[in-house]
Amino acid sequence: MKTKFIILCFLSVLFWAIPSHSFNFGNILKEVEKSTRPPEKTQPSKEKTKPTQSPVQSSEQNSGQDGGLIGLGDSLGLFDKKTSKFLKQSVNTLKSLQPIAYEEEKAIGGRLAVEVFNRYGGAYNDPELLNYINLVGQSVADVSSRSDINYHFAILNTEFPNAFATPGGYVFVSIGLIRMIENEAELAGVLAHEVAHIARKHALQTLQRSRSLQGVSSLTLTVMDKDPGLFDKLIDEVSNVLFTKGLDKNLEFEADKYGREFAYRTGYYPGALKRFIQKLGASKKNQGSIFSSTHPTSRERYNLLQKSSSRYKKASLYPTLGKRFKVAIKR
C-alpha cells in the first residue's frame, strides 16, 4: 500500500513536465482563422473517370426499384405502405446524422471560443496562473477518453463563477470560479468536468439534432464555405444551448461522472469535485448566475456523485494538494 501511495504522489506531480497548451485572445483568433479556412480548390483532372458508387447506392440500384432493401421488401410484399414509409424515414434520418469530423468540430469550437471571450470579459491577464491552469488541465486531458486531440485552457476575466467547454478542445474557467476553489484536486475536478464534455462530444450531440442540419448528409468545411448562413445558424443554436438554456441534465451528470474519473486517473482525490459542487451550491455568488441557470442543481449533482462514491476504494490516500494550489494562486 505504501508503494502504491508513493506512485500516486509521483503521478500527481508528473504533469509539471507536460508542455502547456495555453492561449490568449490573439492566439485563438489565429487558430480560428486557420481552422475555418476553406480547403484549397484543386483543378479537375482532364482524364475521364467512371463515377464511383457507395455501397448504399449500389445496394439501392441492385436490390429493388425504390429504396434498396426496403424497395425489395416492397416489391415482395413484405411491408405494408405505412411500415415502408416509416423505414424510409428512418434511413433518411440516419443519413443526416453523419458524425462531425474533427476539423469541422474545431472550426465550430473556435468560433464559439471567440464568443465566450466576447461575452465574459475577455482573457484574465496573469501568464503564470494561466500556465498553472494549463498544466493541471492538460494532465487530466491526457488520461481522458479522448486524449488524441489538443486541449487549450483559458481564464475568463469575470468574477461570476462559471466554466465552459466548446467543441474541438477549448476549455474556459472564470477567475471568480478559481477564487472559490481551495485545492488543486478541486481545480482538476472542475477542469476534468469540462474536458469530459469535449471527450463525450456533448455539444456535438446537441448540434447533430439541430433543425438547421435537416437534409444535410454531412457537415464539412466545404459545405459551410458554400453556405455561410448555415455556419452562422449552427453557431447561434449552439451558443443558445451553452450560454442560455444549458445542456441536457443527463449530459451534465455524465460530465461529472467522467470528470471525477479523469481526475482520479491522474492521481487526485476523487471526492474533490463532489465537495466543490456542494460548496458552489451554498455560495451566494452562484445564486442567480448563468452557471446555476445552465446546470442542474448542486444538490442533484452532489447526490448522484455520492451514490457512486463507494467504487473509489482508499480514496483518502489520494492527495488534494492544497498548499501547492495556494502558492500558485498567490504567485
C-alpha positions in Angstrom: 0.0 0.0 0.0 2.8 2.4 0.8 4.4 1.7 -2.6 1.1 2.4 -4.3 0.7 5.7 -2.4 4.2 6.8 -3.5 3.4 6.1 -7.1 0.2 8.1 -6.9 2.0 11.1 -5.4 4.6 10.8 -8.2 1.8 10.8 -10.8 0.2 13.9 -9.2 3.4 15.9 -9.8 4.3 14.4 -13.1 2.2 16.9 -15.0 4.8 19.7 -14.4 6.8 18.2 -17.2 3.8 18.3 -19.7 4.0 21.0 -22.3 1.4 23.8 -21.9 -1.2 24.5 -24.5 -2.2 27.9 -23.1 -3.6 30.5 -25.4 -4.6 34.1 -25.3 -7.1 36.1 -27.3 -4.7 36.9 -30.1 -3.7 33.2 -30.5 -7.2 31.9 -30.5 -8.2 34.3 -33.3 -5.3 32.9 -35.4 -6.4 29.4 -34.5 -10.0 30.1 -35.5 -8.9 31.7 -38.8 -6.8 28.7 -39.7 -9.5 26.1 -38.7 -12.2 27.9 -40.6 -10.2 28.5 -43.8 -11.9 26.6 -46.6 -9.8 23.9 -48.4 -7.8 24.9 -51.4 -9.6 24.2 -54.7 -7.9 21.7 -56.9 -8.0 21.7 -60.7 -10.2 19.0 -62.1 -8.4 16.2 -63.9 -9.0 16.1 -67.7 -9.0 12.3 -67.6 -12.5 11.0 -67.5 -13.1 8.6 -64.7 -16.0 6.4 -64.0 -18.1 7.7 -61.1 -17.8 5.6 -58.0 -20.7 4.2 -56.2 -21.2 3.9 -52.5 -22.3 0.6 -51.0 -25.7 2.2 -50.2 -26.1 3.5 -53.8 -25.1 0.1 -55.2 -27.5 -1.7 -52.9 -30.3 0.7 -53.9 -29.8 0.0 -57.6 -29.4 -3.7 -57.3 -31.8 -4.7 -54.6 -35.1 -3.2 -55.9 -36.6 -0.4 -57.9 -37.2 2.0 -55.0 -35.0 2.3 -51.8 -32.6 -0.6 -51.8 -33.5 -3.4 -49.4 -36.6 -1.5 -48.3 -37.6 -1.3 -52.0 -37.0 -5.0 -52.4 -39.3 -5.6 -49.4 -42.0 -3.5 -51.1 -41.7 -5.4 -54.3 -42.0 -8.8 -52.5 -45.0 -7.5 -50.5 -43.1 -7.9 -47.1 -44.0 -4.4 -45.8 -47.3 -2.5 -45.9 -47.3 1.1 -47.1 -47.2 2.6 -43.5 -44.3 0.4 -42.4 -42.3 1.1 -45.6 -42.8 4.8 -45.2 -41.6 4.7 -41.6 -38.5 2.6 -42.6 -37.6 5.0 -45.4 -37.9 8.0 -43.0 -35.6 6.2 -40.5 -33.0 5.6 -43.2 -33.1 9.3 -44.2 -32.7 10.3 -40.6 -29.6 8.1 -40.2 -28.1 9.6 -43.3 -28.5 13.1 -41.9 -26.7 12.2 -38.7 -23.2 11.6 -40.0 -20.5 12.2 -37.3 -18.9 15.6 -37.5 -15.2 15.3 -38.2 -12.5 16.9 -36.1 -11.6 19.7 -38.5 -15.3 20.8 -38.6 -15.6 20.4 -34.8 -12.5 22.6 -34.3 -13.9 25.3 -36.6 -17.2 25.4 -34.7 -15.5 25.3 -31.3 -13.0 28.0 -32.3 -15.8 30.3 -33.3 -17.7 29.6 -30.1 -14.5 30.3 -28.1 -14.3 33.8 -29.5 -17.9 34.2 -28.5 -17.0 33.1 -24.9 -14.3 35.8 -24.8 -16.6 38.4 -26.1 -19.4 37.6 -23.6 -17.4 37.1 -20.4 -14.8 39.8 -20.1 -12.1 38.6 -22.3 -8.9 36.9 -21.0 -7.7 37.4 -17.5 -4.1 38.7 -17.6 -1.9 36.5 -15.4 0.5 34.4 -17.5 1.8 32.4 -14.5 -1.6 31.5 -13.3 -2.7 30.6 -16.9 0.3 28.3 -17.2 -0.6 26.6 -13.9 -4.2 26.1 -15.1 -3.0 24.6 -18.4 -0.6 22.2 -16.6 -3.4 20.9 -14.4 -5.9 20.8 -17.3 -3.6 19.1 -19.7 -2.8 16.4 -17.1 -6.4 15.4 -16.8 -7.0 15.7 -20.6 -4.1 13.3 -21.2 -5.8 10.5 -19.3 -9.3 11.2 -20.7 -11.1 9.0 -23.1 -10.2 11.4 -25.9 -6.5 12.3 -25.4 -5.7 12.3 -29.1 -6.6 16.0 -29.7 -5.1 19.2 -28.4 -6.7 20.9 -25.5 -6.5 24.6 -24.7 -7.3 26.2 -21.3 -8.1 29.9 -20.7 -9.1 32.1 -17.7 -12.0 34.5 -18.2 -11.9 38.0 -16.7 -15.2 37.8 -14.8 -15.9 37.5 -11.1 -19.0 35.4 -11.7 -18.3 31.7 -11.1 -18.5 29.9 -14.4 -16.8 27.4 -16.7 -17.3 26.4 -20.4 -16.2 23.9 -22.9 -16.6 24.3 -26.6 -16.0 21.5 -29.2 -12.6 21.0 -30.5 -10.7 21.2 -27.2 -11.4 24.7 -25.8 -11.9 25.0 -22.0 -12.6 28.2 -20.1 -12.8 28.8 -16.3 -13.6 32.2 -14.8 -11.3 33.9 -12.3 -14.3 34.1 -10.0 -14.7 30.3 -10.0 -10.9 29.8 -9.4 -11.1 32.1 -6.3 -13.8 29.7 -4.9 -11.5 26.7 -5.2 -9.5 25.6 -2.2 -7.1 23.0 -3.6 -5.6 21.5 -6.8 -7.8 18.4 -6.6 -10.9 20.6 -6.8 -9.4 22.5 -9.7 -8.6 19.3 -11.5 -12.2 18.1 -11.0 -13.7 21.3 -12.4 -11.4 21.2 -15.5 -11.9 17.5 -15.9 -15.7 18.0 -16.0 -15.2 20.4 -18.9 -12.8 18.0 -20.6 -15.5 15.3 -20.3 -17.9 17.5 -22.2 -15.4 17.6 -25.1 -14.4 13.9 -24.8 -18.0 12.8 -24.8 -18.9 15.3 -27.6 -21.9 16.6 -25.7 -22.3 19.9 -27.7 -21.9 18.0 -31.0 -24.7 15.6 -29.9 -26.9 18.6 -29.4 -25.8 20.1 -32.7 -26.5 17.0 -34.7 -30.1 17.2 -33.7 -30.3 20.8 -35.0 -33.1 21.7 -37.4 -30.5 23.6 -39.4 -28.9 20.3 -40.4 -32.0 18.7 -41.6 -31.4 17.5 -45.2 -27.6 17.9 -44.8 -25.9 14.4 -45.1 -22.5 15.6 -43.8 -21.2 18.8 -42.3 -17.8 19.7 -43.9 -15.8 22.9 -44.3 -16.7 22.9 -48.0 -20.4 22.8 -47.2 -20.0 25.6 -44.6 -18.0 27.6 -47.1 -20.7 27.3 -49.8 -23.4 28.3 -47.3 -22.0 30.8 -44.7 -25.5 31.3 -43.4 -25.7 27.6 -42.3 -22.5 28.1 -40.3 -23.9 31.2 -38.6 -27.2 29.4 -37.8 -25.3 26.5 -36.2 -23.2 28.9 -34.1 -26.3 30.7 -32.9 -28.0 27.4 -31.9 -25.1 26.1 -30.0 -24.5 29.5 -28.3 -28.1 29.4 -27.2 -27.6 26.0 -25.6 -24.2 26.7 -24.0 -24.9 30.2 -22.7 -28.6 30.4 -22.1 -30.5 27.1 -22.0 -27.8 24.7 -20.9 -27.1 21.1 -22.0 -29.4 18.3 -21.1 -29.3 17.4 -17.4 -28.1 13.9 -18.2 -25.1 15.2 -20.1 -24.1 17.3 -17.1 -24.4 14.3 -14.8 -22.3 12.3 -17.3 -19.6 15.1 -17.3 -19.5 14.9 -13.5 -19.1 11.1 -13.6 -16.3 11.1 -16.2 -14.7 14.3 -14.9 -14.3 12.6 -11.5 -12.9 9.6 -13.2 -10.3 11.6 -15.2 -9.1 13.4 -12.1 -8.8 10.1 -10.2 -6.8 8.6 -13.0 -4.4 11.5 -12.8 -3.9 10.8 -9.1 -6.2 13.3 -7.4 -8.6 12.8 -4.6 -11.8 11.6 -6.3 -14.1 13.3 -3.9 -12.9 16.8 -4.6 -15.4 17.6 -7.4 -18.3 16.5 -5.2 -17.0 18.7 -2.4 -16.7 21.7 -4.7 -20.2 21.2 -6.2 -21.6 21.2 -2.6 -19.7 24.4 -1.8 -20.8 26.0 -5.1 -24.4 25.3 -4.2 -24.1 27.0 -0.9 -22.4 30.1 -2.3 -24.3 33.3 -2.7 -22.1 34.1 -5.7 -23.7 31.2 -7.6 -27.3 32.3 -6.8 -28.9 33.7 -10.0 -25.7 33.3 -12.0 -25.5 31.9 -15.6 -23.8 28.8 -14.2 -26.8 28.0 -11.9 -29.3 28.5 -14.7 -27.4 26.3 -17.3 -26.7 23.4 -14.9 -28.7 21.0 -12.8 -29.0 21.9 -9.1 -25.9 21.3 -7.0 -27.9 19.0 -4.7 -28.8 16.7 -7.7 -25.2 16.6 -8.9 -23.8 16.0 -5.4 -26.3 13.2 -4.6 -25.5 11.3 -7.9 -21.8 11.5 -7.2 -22.4 10.5 -3.6 -24.3 7.3 -4.7 -21.3 6.1 -6.7 -18.5 7.2 -4.4 -18.1 3.7 -3.0 -16.4 2.5 -6.2 -13.3 4.5 -5.3 -11.5 2.4 -2.6 -8.9 4.0 -0.3 -9.9 7.4 -1.7 -8.5 9.2 1.3 -5.0 8.2 0.2 -5.2 10.4 -2.8 -3.8 14.0 -2.4 -5.7 17.3 -2.7 -2.5 19.4 -2.9 -4.0 22.5 -1.1 -0.6 24.1 -0.3 0.6 23.9 -3.9 -2.6 25.4 -5.1 -2.4 28.3 -2.7 1.2 29.0 -3.7 0.2 29.1 -7.3 -2.7 31.4 -6.7 -0.7 33.8 -4.6 2.2 33.8 -7.1 
